[in-house]
Structure formats: C-alpha cells, structure tokens
C-alpha cells in the first residue's frame, strides 16, 4: 500500500501540574522534575512531501519559519537519520500561544515526527525516536509519549503515569512572555542543589491532582512580574481548586471539576478590568487528554 503524500496532525498543549528545578549541570542546563499533562488546546500541523529540502510556513509572524523552527529541526533530524523523504513542506496553524509555557513549539515538532513517519512508513525504534525528539528540545519526548507523565532530567526521561482524574482548566495568557533563560537565572540553582523528590500521589482522586500543583519559577518572577500572582488570585477567587503557572511561563491555569464551572470562571474574569478587550490577555478552557 502506498504511503500518503500529505498528512495532518493536531498538536496539543501541555500543563505542568508540578515543576521542580534543581541541579545546574556543567553544560549550563538544569535538571527538572515535572508532572505534565496534555490538554485540549491544539495547533494543526500539515506535513507533505516535496521534491527537495525543508520548507516551513507558520500562520503567525511571531514564530520563525527558518532553521530555528522546531518543526524544521525535527524534519532535518528525521531526514538525516532515516534517509527519507528527499524533501518536505510543513504548514503550522497556531492556536497555542507562544512564550507561554504551554509547549506549542515542542508539540508541533512531535507532530512533525508523526507526520514524517506516516509519509514515509519509516518508524524508528522507541529509543531512537526519543533520541531524535530530545535533540530538538526538552519537551518533545513528552509529546511523543502523548499521555500524562513524570518528566525528569533534561526532559529526556519520560515515565507514563496511570491517570484516573478528569479535570478542566482555565488558562490565562497575559500580554507578555517570560524569557526561559532569564527565569532559570533567577532561580540561582547551583550544581549541588538536590531534587526535593516529593512522593507522587496515585492520581486516582481530585485531591491527588490539587495537592500536586506547584512551580519553582513562580517565586523567581514574583517581584518582576506580580501579574502572575494576581492572575492566580483571580482564578482562585473565581472558584479554581488550585492555580499555578505552567512551564517557565507566562500562562497561568486554574483547575476546575467540570467545563461549566470553568466557563463561568472565564466569564467572571472577562468582566474584570484586566480582561477587557484590547488588553492583550487571552483565555482558554481545556480538558485533560
């Protein structure tokens, strides 16, 4: 059977339910320990064969389409290691906000890998695929896993989690991003800082989820970006059981038991001055996948 010449995949966002940063490495990077969950906010990635080379088109001018683009990196690595195809065109329709800690670029790269496997019929072994994913970026191995997971190290150690808790989240993206490199610098972690290794719950009950929420980057930005804490307070006042920043920011999420309550909170926040049209904030109601 012939392989298709064009395929499309949805690329979901993620939430860091928890995020601990520790142990600065000799190479300047940091080790992390994080519970990550994919959620129902998507980019769309279309991958199609071309005669030669790699071309990326993104319907968002704030996202580069050159060799620094994560989809371009994923295609180059796949083509170098698999030897096929000769060329590829990748189109990305963005809905996941950038510079938000929601993992949109990494998810797009994972969708590119899936698209290339579907186009070529070449499926690298699990370890080889994770190696390629890690070579693109820290969150890409998680998105190749595609389910709730404990992510450790540089993001290259992904352990799928048994997960029985359904939730909705209201995500608020403020009108600014937070530079990841600066965020790590603000943490002032040294090479001897050990992980706290809090034991993980079973994620069978609502309280397991709520008690896990936390992010080491939040106090690092408290003075420079008090808006993060203000958004958390707004979400809690609107009925969220817990709230926190995702990734290195700047998006903040609140956890709700069901869609109706989350949308009521979205309406309550939108009536506040801070969410009037034109202020640059964006809100999304999502479910865990």
N, C-alpha and C positions, 0 to 999 in steps of 0.2 A: 504494500500500500504506500502510495506517495505521501510525503510529508506536506503539510500546508505551506503556502508561501507567505502567509500573513496571519498573525495571532494577536489576541488582545487579552490582557490580564488586569484585574483590579489589584491595586497595591494598597493594603490597609495601613492606617496609622497605628501607633502603639502608645500605651501609657506605661510609665514607670510607676508601678504601685509603690515600690520602695526603691531607693538608690543610695547605696553607701559607696564612698570613695576613700581609698586608702592606698598605702604603699607606693609612693612615687618611684618609678623604675629608673635605672641608669640611662635608658633611652629618652627620658623626659615624659613618657606616658604614665598614666595611673592605672592601677587595678581597680575594678569595681565589683560590686555585688548587688544585683538588682533583680526584682521580680517584675517581669514585663508581660503585658497582655495586649494582643492585637484587638483593635476596635473598629467599628463600622463607619469609618471616615476614609474615603478612598481617593487616590489618584488613579488614572487609567493609563496603561502603558501598552502601546501597539508596536509590535516588532515584525518587520518584514524583510525578506531577503533583498539584497541589492547586488549589482554586478561587482562592486569592489568598494572597500573602505568602510568607514563608520560615519554615519550622519545622525545627529540628534536634533530634534525640534521640540521645543518646550513652549507651550502657550502661556508663558509667564516670563516677562522680560527681566525679572529679578533673578531668574535661575539661569546659570551659564549653560550653553549648549556645546562648549568646546571639550577638549580632552579632560578638563577638570570635572565634568559632569559625571555623576556616579553611574549612570547608565552607559556612558561612553567607556568608563573604566571597566565595568562588568563585561561589556562586549569585547573589548580588547583582550582581557584576560582569558575569556572563554575561547575566542578565536585563536589566540596564541597556543593554548594548551590542547584544544580539541582539533584544531586544523580546519574547522568549518564554522560558518559558511565563508565564502570569499568576501562578501560584503553584507551590510545590514543597515536598515533605516529604523530609527526608534522615535516614536512620537509620544510625548507625555502631556496629558491633560491634568493640570494641577488643581487639586481642591484642598489638599493638606497644606496648611500654612507653613511657610519656611521660617527658619530661625525660631522654632517654637519648642523643640524637644520632642516632637511627635514622630520623628523618624521617616519623614516622607522621602527624602533622597535615598536612604538605605532601602526602604521598601520598594522604590522604583528600580533600584539595582537588582533586588531579588526577583522582581517581576521580569526584568530583562533576562536573567539567567533562565527562568522558566520558559520564557518565550523562545530563547535560542535552543533549549533542549527540545521544545515542541517542533520547531522548524527543522532541526537537523536530525532528530531521532537519536542524538548522542546524549547519554545520561551518565555523567561521571559518577564514580563511587561516592558514597557518603562522605568519607574523609577528604577526597579530592575536591568535592563540591564545597565543603565547608572551608577548605583552604583557599579556594578561589574567592569565596564570599568574604572571608576575613581580610583578604588582600585589598578589597575595595573599601571596607570601612567597618567600624566596630559593631554596628547594629545589624549588618547584613546577615551574619549567621543566624541571628534570632529570627529574622523574617523568612529565611529558608526553612526554619523549623515550623513556623506557621501556627503556633499554639502557645498558651501561657507557659512560661519557662523561667527558671532561675538562670541568670546570665552572669558569668564571673570572668575574672582575669581582664583581658583587653576587650571582652565581648566575644571571645572565641570559644569559651566553654559554655555550652548551652545544654541545660538539663530540663527536658519537658516535665511539667508539673501536672499531677492529677488535679483537676479543677471542677468543682461542682457548684460554684457560686455564680449566679447570674446577677448582673448589675447594669445600670445605666450611668452615664457620666455626662455632666455638663462641662464642656471645655470652653474656657475663656482665653482668647489670644489677645494680649494687649497690643497697642500700636508700636511696639518696639521688639527687637530681638535681644538676646543676651549672648555676647561672644563666648563661645565654648572655651577657648584658650584662656581668656581673662577669668572666667569662672573657676577653672582649675587653679589658676594662680592665686585667686582669692582664698582658696581652701587652705593654702600653705601646708600641704601634706609633705612629710619627709619620707625617706626610704624605710625608716623603721616603724612607721605607723601601721599597726596590725589591724585586720578586719575585726569588727565587733562580733561578727558571727552570731547574731541573734537567731535563735532557732525559728524555723519557718513553721507556721501552722499548717493544718491539713487542707485548708481552703474548701472545707465542706459546708461552712456556715458563714452567715453575713458578718459576724463578729471577727472571724478569721481574716476577712478582707479588710475591714475597717481598722483593725489593730495594726495592720502591716504598713499603712500609709506613712511615708516619711521620705525626705530628700535632703541630702547633705548640702546641696547647692543653695537652699533657701536662706539659711543664716548668712552664707557668704555674700549674698546680694542685699541683705536687709537694709543696710544703710544707703547704698547707692540706688536701689530700686524698691522703695517702700510700697510701690503699687502692687508688687507681688503679694505682700501680706494683706493689703487692702482687698484684693480680689478674693483671697482665701476667706477673709471675714465676711465678705458679701455672700459667698457661696454657702458658708455655714449658717448665716442668718436666713438664707433662703431655704434652708432645710436639708442641706447636704449632711450626710452622716460623718464624712471626713473630707478633707480637701488638701491638695498639695500640688506642687509644681512637678511637671514631667520632664525627664531628661535634664539637660543643662538649661532649660527654659527657652522661651519665656512663658509658654502656655501653662495655665493652672486648671486643674479639674476638681470637680466635686462629685462624690459618689451618691447615687440615689437607688432606691429599690426598684423603681419602675419608671417607664417612659413618661407617664402622665405627670408625675411629681417633678421629674426633671424639666419638662417643658413649662410647667407652672413657674419653676425657679428661673428658667430662661426669660419668661415674660416679666417676672419681678425685677430681674437685673436690668432688662432692657428699659424699664420705666425709670431707672435711676439716671441721674445726670451723666454718670460715667459711661453709659452705653447708648446715649443718644446718637442718631445717625451722624456720620461725619467725624466722629472722634477716633476712628481707626480700630476700635475693638471689634472682634468677631467672636461669635458663639456658635457652638455645635452641640447637639445632643446625640450621643452614640451609645451603642451596646457593645458588650464584650463578645468576642468571637470564639 
